[in-house]
Structure formats: C-alpha cells, structure tokens
Amino acid sequence: MLQQRIQDVLYESNSVLLPIEGYQNEPLVSLEQAVEPLVAIFDQETLQRNVWVAKNRCKKPADGLSQDESASIMLYTFEWNTKENSLYFILNQTLRMEDRQKLKPWFLYLKLFITALSRLPSIVDTVYRGVKTDLTGQYELNTNSIWWGVSSCTDNMDILQSEQFC
C-alpha cells in the first residue's frame, strides 16, 4: 500500500552510517538472477511468483528501461501478504542497519534496481512524504539528513490530504 511506503520515514534514525560499498561492482543481471541470493530471506515461491508477475507487467516498458530494470522497480512496490514480508520493507530495514555486511545478499538486486532508477528521466518537481506524526523535532533547519531507506514520495499533495494520511 502506498501509505505504508510513504510513511516508512518513521523508521529513519537520522544516523550517519558507513556508505554502501560493493554493489556497484556487481554485474547487471536479469531480475531472476538478481533475487537468487534473496531466497534465504523470502519465501522462494512467493518471491518467484512476484518476479514473474513484475516481469510480465513490464514486457514493453515505455520509459526506455529494459524489462528487467522496469520489473525491479515494480517488484519493490509490491505489497506482499504483510508489510513486514514485503521486499520494500525488508530492503529498507536492511539499508538502515549499522552492519553493512547484511546488504551483501542484496547486491545484485541493488545493482539492477539502482541502475534502473538512475536511467529514468530526470524531472524537476516538488515531492512530498506523508507522515501522521509531527517530525519537526527530529530535523534541524538548514542541515542535511540522510534517509538510508528508499523514499517513496508523491508529487500530488492531494494524495496526502486523503483520509488515510490525515
């Protein structure tokens, strides 16, 4: 659900962690190959089914991405049987961990996913994150903050005015 992905900013600790190193050197592989190391983290049948669905929904991407690149983004957006079992939730949880070694099984997927995101056309826009809590006390004006998780945002403020976010 979009609400869960947008509101997961609540899990950001604002900690300064070591950079993520190593995934950049991985080869660019198919989505099926990229998720192979993740079978120890996810139910294999569910993972394979969701990869199949994502790839079949992305047969002819209109955005200039390959099918695998586009499907890697779509796979990230899927809500699985529970939020806590969803790829986006577990990936973001792992990205926020102090122990960067926990990211190693994700390297092939990260290479494909980040390559796909970097190939999307750039736009200039104002984007918003929705949170049902006042976070102003956690952030200092005119300072930088690092959100280690992938940030799902919207450029449509009306979405954040809907009942599910207020």
C-alpha positions in Angstrom: 0.0 0.0 0.0 1.3 3.4 -0.9 0.6 4.7 2.5 3.0 2.2 4.1 5.8 3.0 1.7 5.4 6.8 2.1 5.1 6.7 5.9 8.1 4.5 6.5 10.1 7.7 7.1 9.2 7.0 10.7 11.8 4.2 10.7 14.6 6.5 9.7 17.0 7.1 12.6 18.9 10.0 11.1 22.1 8.1 11.9 25.3 8.5 9.9 26.2 5.0 8.6 29.1 3.8 6.5 28.5 4.1 2.8 27.1 1.1 0.9 30.1 -0.3 -1.0 30.4 -3.3 -3.3 27.1 -3.5 -5.2 28.5 -1.1 -7.8 31.0 -3.8 -8.9 28.3 -6.4 -9.5 27.3 -7.4 -13.0 24.0 -6.3 -14.4 21.9 -9.5 -14.5 18.3 -10.5 -15.0 15.8 -10.0 -12.2 15.6 -13.7 -11.7 19.3 -13.8 -11.2 19.3 -10.7 -9.0 16.9 -12.2 -6.5 18.6 -15.6 -6.3 20.6 -14.6 -3.2 17.4 -13.4 -1.5 15.8 -16.9 -1.3 17.2 -17.2 2.2 15.3 -14.0 3.2 12.0 -14.6 1.4 9.6 -17.4 0.8 11.0 -18.8 -2.5 7.6 -19.5 -4.1 6.3 -16.0 -3.3 9.5 -14.3 -4.5 9.5 -16.2 -7.8 5.7 -15.6 -8.3 6.2 -11.8 -7.7 9.2 -11.7 -10.0 7.1 -13.5 -12.7 4.2 -11.0 -12.3 6.5 -8.0 -12.3 8.3 -9.1 -15.5 5.0 -9.9 -17.2 3.6 -6.5 -16.4 6.8 -4.9 -17.7 7.1 -6.6 -21.1 7.4 -3.3 -23.1 8.4 -0.5 -20.7 7.7 2.9 -22.1 10.4 4.6 -20.1 13.4 3.3 -22.0 14.3 0.8 -19.4 14.9 -2.9 -20.0 12.2 -5.3 -18.9 14.3 -6.5 -16.0 15.1 -2.9 -14.9 11.5 -1.9 -15.0 10.4 -5.1 -13.2 12.9 -4.5 -10.5 11.2 -1.2 -9.7 7.8 -2.8 -9.8 8.9 -5.6 -7.6 10.0 -3.1 -5.0 6.5 -1.5 -5.0 4.6 -4.8 -4.4 2.7 -5.2 -1.1 3.2 -8.9 -0.1 0.9 -10.8 2.3 2.0 -8.5 5.1 4.0 -5.2 5.1 6.8 -6.9 7.1 7.2 -9.6 4.4 7.3 -7.2 1.5 10.5 -6.6 -0.4 10.4 -2.9 0.1 10.1 -3.2 3.9 12.9 -5.8 4.3 15.2 -3.9 1.9 14.7 -0.6 3.7 15.1 -2.3 7.1 18.4 -3.7 5.8 19.6 -0.4 4.3 19.1 1.2 7.7 21.2 -1.4 9.6 24.6 -0.5 11.0 26.0 -3.8 9.9 26.6 -3.2 6.2 27.5 -6.9 5.6 23.8 -7.7 5.9 23.4 -6.0 2.5 25.6 -8.4 0.6 22.7 -10.7 -0.5 21.0 -7.6 -1.9 23.9 -6.5 -4.1 22.7 -8.0 -7.4 19.2 -6.6 -6.8 20.6 -3.2 -5.7 22.7 -3.0 -8.9 19.7 -3.7 -11.1 17.3 -1.5 -9.1 19.7 1.5 -8.7 20.7 1.2 -12.4 17.0 1.3 -13.3 16.3 4.3 -11.1 19.3 6.2 -12.5 18.1 5.6 -16.1 14.7 7.1 -15.5 14.3 10.6 -16.9 15.2 13.4 -14.5 12.4 15.8 -13.6 12.3 19.0 -11.6 9.4 18.8 -9.2 8.4 19.2 -5.5 7.8 15.9 -3.9 6.2 15.0 -0.5 6.4 12.3 2.1 3.3 11.6 4.2 3.6 11.0 7.9 0.8 11.1 10.5 3.3 12.4 13.1 5.0 15.8 13.6 8.7 15.1 12.9 9.9 18.7 13.1 11.7 18.0 16.4 13.8 15.3 14.7 15.2 17.6 12.0 17.2 20.8 12.3 16.7 23.6 9.9 19.4 24.2 7.3 21.1 20.8 7.9 21.3 17.7 5.8 19.7 14.5 6.8 20.3 11.0 5.3 17.5 8.6 4.8 19.0 5.3 4.1 15.8 3.6 3.0 14.4 4.1 -0.4 12.0 7.0 -0.1 8.6 6.6 -1.8 7.2 10.1 -2.4 4.4 11.7 -4.4 4.2 14.9 -6.3 0.4 15.0 -5.7 -0.3 16.8 -2.4 -4.0 15.7 -2.7 -3.0 12.1 -2.0 -1.5 13.2 1.3 -4.7 15.1 2.2 -6.8 12.0 1.9 -8.2 10.3 5.0 -5.6 7.5 5.0 -2.8 10.1 5.7 -4.6 12.5 8.0 
